[in-house]
Amino acid sequence: MPAFVPFRFLPTTLAACIAPVAAFLAGPLPASATSGPGCLVVVNVAANDALNMRARASAQSRVVDVLVPGQHGIIHLDAPCSPPSVSWGSRWCPVTHYNADRVIKGWVKARYVRDSDCP
């Protein structure tokens, strides 16, 4: 006959069994926009100017946000800049801009941003 397991230990055992399955089904967690690598800072833009963030990867696309050098909040790089077939400065980078309570997704030209650790 199997040993009796008191009920008070069952939730811990059940949770220990379910947690790895739940983690596997959920897949990898998305990168946090507020810690470690993966953020960008505005560069090559005059102090009295700003970088336009676009709705699509095109200079003719609608401006969805304006990024002021040194005052832009957190700019998170969402995926590699593309297309890889062109020089770095000509690529477009998909980003998310976190500034206070606003979160805006868009694209910036690679020549105007540089890698940075997220604050």
Contacts in CASP RR format, 6 or more apart in sequence:
PFRMAT RR
TARGET T0000
AUTHOR 0000-0000-0000
METHOD contacts of the structure
MODEL  1
MPAFVPFRFLPTTLAACIAPVAAFLAGPLPASATSGPGCLVVVNVAANDA
LNMRARASAQSRVVDVLVPGQHGIIHLDAPCSPPSVSWGSRWCPVTHYNA
DRVIKGWVKARYVRDSDCP
5 13 0 8 1.000
31 38 0 8 1.000
31 76 0 8 1.000
32 118 0 8 1.000
33 39 0 8 1.000
33 74 0 8 1.000
33 76 0 8 1.000
33 96 0 8 1.000
33 98 0 8 1.000
33 118 0 8 1.000
34 74 0 8 1.000
34 98 0 8 1.000
34 118 0 8 1.000
34 119 0 8 1.000
35 118 0 8 1.000
36 117 0 8 1.000
36 118 0 8 1.000
37 115 0 8 1.000
37 117 0 8 1.000
37 118 0 8 1.000
38 76 0 8 1.000
38 77 0 8 1.000
38 115 0 8 1.000
38 116 0 8 1.000
38 117 0 8 1.000
38 118 0 8 1.000
39 74 0 8 1.000
39 75 0 8 1.000
39 76 0 8 1.000
39 77 0 8 1.000
39 115 0 8 1.000
39 116 0 8 1.000
39 117 0 8 1.000
39 118 0 8 1.000
39 119 0 8 1.000
40 75 0 8 1.000
40 76 0 8 1.000
40 77 0 8 1.000
40 93 0 8 1.000
40 95 0 8 1.000
40 108 0 8 1.000
40 113 0 8 1.000
40 114 0 8 1.000
40 115 0 8 1.000
40 116 0 8 1.000
41 70 0 8 1.000
41 72 0 8 1.000
41 75 0 8 1.000
41 113 0 8 1.000
41 114 0 8 1.000
41 116 0 8 1.000
42 51 0 8 1.000
42 67 0 8 1.000
42 68 0 8 1.000
42 69 0 8 1.000
42 70 0 8 1.000
42 72 0 8 1.000
42 75 0 8 1.000
42 112 0 8 1.000
42 113 0 8 1.000
43 69 0 8 1.000
43 112 0 8 1.000
43 113 0 8 1.000
43 114 0 8 1.000
44 111 0 8 1.000
44 112 0 8 1.000
45 51 0 8 1.000
45 69 0 8 1.000
45 112 0 8 1.000
46 69 0 8 1.000
47 69 0 8 1.000
49 69 0 8 1.000
50 66 0 8 1.000
50 67 0 8 1.000
50 68 0 8 1.000
50 69 0 8 1.000
51 66 0 8 1.000
51 67 0 8 1.000
51 69 0 8 1.000
51 72 0 8 1.000
51 108 0 8 1.000
51 109 0 8 1.000
51 112 0 8 1.000
51 113 0 8 1.000
52 63 0 8 1.000
52 65 0 8 1.000
52 66 0 8 1.000
52 67 0 8 1.000
52 108 0 8 1.000
53 63 0 8 1.000
53 64 0 8 1.000
53 65 0 8 1.000
53 66 0 8 1.000
53 67 0 8 1.000
53 95 0 8 1.000
53 97 0 8 1.000
53 104 0 8 1.000
53 106 0 8 1.000
53 107 0 8 1.000
53 108 0 8 1.000
54 61 0 8 1.000
54 62 0 8 1.000
54 63 0 8 1.000
54 64 0 8 1.000
54 92 0 8 1.000
54 106 0 8 1.000
54 107 0 8 1.000
54 108 0 8 1.000
55 61 0 8 1.000
55 62 0 8 1.000
55 63 0 8 1.000
55 64 0 8 1.000
55 106 0 8 1.000
55 107 0 8 1.000
56 62 0 8 1.000
56 106 0 8 1.000
56 107 0 8 1.000
57 82 0 8 1.000
57 92 0 8 1.000
57 94 0 8 1.000
57 107 0 8 1.000
58 92 0 8 1.000
58 107 0 8 1.000
59 109 0 8 1.000
61 107 0 8 1.000
64 104 0 8 1.000
64 105 0 8 1.000
64 106 0 8 1.000
65 97 0 8 1.000
65 104 0 8 1.000
65 106 0 8 1.000
67 75 0 8 1.000
67 97 0 8 1.000
67 108 0 8 1.000
72 97 0 8 1.000
72 99 0 8 1.000
73 97 0 8 1.000
73 98 0 8 1.000
73 99 0 8 1.000
74 97 0 8 1.000
74 98 0 8 1.000
74 99 0 8 1.000
74 118 0 8 1.000
74 119 0 8 1.000
75 95 0 8 1.000
75 96 0 8 1.000
75 97 0 8 1.000
75 98 0 8 1.000
75 108 0 8 1.000
75 113 0 8 1.000
76 95 0 8 1.000
76 96 0 8 1.000
76 97 0 8 1.000
76 98 0 8 1.000
76 118 0 8 1.000
77 93 0 8 1.000
77 94 0 8 1.000
77 95 0 8 1.000
77 115 0 8 1.000
78 94 0 8 1.000
78 95 0 8 1.000
78 96 0 8 1.000
78 105 0 8 1.000
79 94 0 8 1.000
81 88 0 8 1.000
81 91 0 8 1.000
81 92 0 8 1.000
81 93 0 8 1.000
81 94 0 8 1.000
81 110 0 8 1.000
82 91 0 8 1.000
82 92 0 8 1.000
83 91 0 8 1.000
84 91 0 8 1.000
88 110 0 8 1.000
88 111 0 8 1.000
89 109 0 8 1.000
89 110 0 8 1.000
89 111 0 8 1.000
90 109 0 8 1.000
90 110 0 8 1.000
90 111 0 8 1.000
91 109 0 8 1.000
91 110 0 8 1.000
92 107 0 8 1.000
92 108 0 8 1.000
92 109 0 8 1.000
92 110 0 8 1.000
93 107 0 8 1.000
93 108 0 8 1.000
93 109 0 8 1.000
93 110 0 8 1.000
93 113 0 8 1.000
94 105 0 8 1.000
94 106 0 8 1.000
94 107 0 8 1.000
95 105 0 8 1.000
95 106 0 8 1.000
95 107 0 8 1.000
95 108 0 8 1.000
95 113 0 8 1.000
96 103 0 8 1.000
96 104 0 8 1.000
96 105 0 8 1.000
96 106 0 8 1.000
97 103 0 8 1.000
97 104 0 8 1.000
97 105 0 8 1.000
97 106 0 8 1.000
END
